[in-house]
Amino acid sequence: MTTTFSPIGHICTPFQSIKGMPIQPSGAIDVEGSVQIDAAYAEGLMDLEHFSHIYLIYVFHQSKGYQLQVQPFLDQASHGVFATRAPRRPNPIGLSIVQLLNRDGNTLRVKGVDMLDGTPLLDIKPYVPAFDVFQVSAVGWLENVQKGVRSQKSDRRFETSHPRTMR
């Protein structure tokens, strides 16, 4: 089965290069950006401005190929790609929760952006704590390193020129 997705817009951020970007929204808590929704989809934004946070589902458009085992930013050991949030994935789809500051027509002003400028947007969903917050009992290999997410920045390890084997 083949599935094809078309972007509904794009995300504007201050990040022109992967190197030095925050690796998660919690490391970009004060970084503002905007989401430009194509006019054909603007009607679908009705009532979104009543939510304080939203999910942005997007394409890692600068990620080429994938690795099934990766060394993530917060660890020196390799892990299976599905046990990480690494961008080099079989389906290069990203997910971030951002704060929605306001809506002006088909433009959303957001805070907490951790993606490259021009990132293609696939979908938006409202963040609802009653649906989305769970008490967890385990966070795997991230248990001892998760505190470093706010200060850790992206490097070039997931660029196509990196020497690791990719598919």
N, C-alpha and C positions, 0 to 999 in steps of 0.2 A: 504494500500500500504506500502510495506517495502522497504527501500532504504539502501543499504550498500555502505560504502566508504572504500577505502583502502588508507593508507598513501602513499605519493610519496617520502617521506624522513623524516628527523627529524631535529629539531632545537637544536643547542648546545648553552648553555648560562652558565654564572657563578652561576646560582641559583639552588642549590641542594635541597632547602627546600622552601615551600610556605611562611613560616614565614619570614618577613622582605623584601620580594620582592617588587619592584615597582608595583603599581596597574594599570598603564597605560604607554604607550611608552613615554609620555611627562615627566614622573617621572624617566625615564631610558635613558634620552637623550644622555648620554655619555657612556652607557653600550654596549660593543661590544659582538657579538656572531657570529655564522655561521649557515648556512643552508646547510645540506648535502642532495642532491637529489639522489635518487636511480638511478643507471646507466641506467635502462630501460627508465627513463624519461628525461635524460640529454639533449637529442636532443631538447626538448621543451623549453630549456633555451635560445635558439638562439635569439640574439638581446636584451635580458633583461638587459644587462650591459649598455645600453644606457639610462636607466631610473635612476633618482636619488633616488626615493622612490618606495617601493612596498608594497602591502598588503600581509600579511601572514595569511592564514586561517588554523586553527589548531584545535586539539582536546584537551580539558582540561582533559588530561588522568589521573590525580589524583583526579578528581571530581567524586564522586559516588552519585547517586540519585539526587534529585532536590527538591527545595522549590519554591512554587509559590509566596510566599511573603518572602522577605529577608531584612535584615538590611545591606545596602551597606557600604563600607569603609568610605565614606565621609559624612555619616548622622547617626543620632541616631534613626531615625524613620524607620519603615518598609515600603517597596514599593513593587509593583508587580515586579517579576523577569524580565519581559519584558520592564520595565521602568528603568532597571539597566544594568550594564555590569558584574554582578556577575557570577562566574563560575559554580555554581550549578544550571543547567538549564535542561529542558527536553531533549534537544539535546546539549551536552556540547561542543559547537563550539566556538572558540575564533577568534578574528580578531584584528590584529595590523598592523599599518603602520610603517615601519622601513625604515631607510636610507640604500640604497644599496651602499656599499663602493667599492666593486669589485667582479668580478666573475673569478674563476680559475677552469675551467672544470665544474664539477658538484657541486662545493662548492661556496656558496655565502657568502661573509663577509658583515655583517650588523651592524648597530648601532641603539640603541633604543629598545633593547629586554626587554620584560617584562613577559617572560614565563619561565617555569621550563626547566632545562636541559633535553634533551631527548624527548621533546614534539613532538608528531607525526604531521607531516605537511600534510594537505589535498590538498592545492592549493596555487598558487601564482598568483597575478594579478598586473599589473603595476598601480601605482598611477598617475592619470592624473588630474591636477587641473581644467582644463576646463570641465571635466566630474564630478569630485568628490567634488568640493568646492561649497557650497551653502551659501547664506546669510540666517541666521536663525532668527526667531522672538521669539523663546521660547526654553529654555532648561530644562523646568520642574523643579523638585525639586533641580536640580543641580545649579540653578541660583546663590544662595548665597554661595555655597561650592566648586565650581569648581576650584577656585584658590588654594585650598589645595592639588590638585592632585600631584604636584611635590614633596611634602614632605611626603605625606601619604604612609605608607608601609603596606603590607599585614600582617594580623595576622592569627589566626587559625579558624576564624568564619565559613569558608566554608569547613573545613575538615569533614570527615565522623564522627569523634568522637564528634563533636559539639552537645550539647544537644537539639538543635531545631529539630522538627519533619522533617523527610525527606521521600520522596516517594521512 
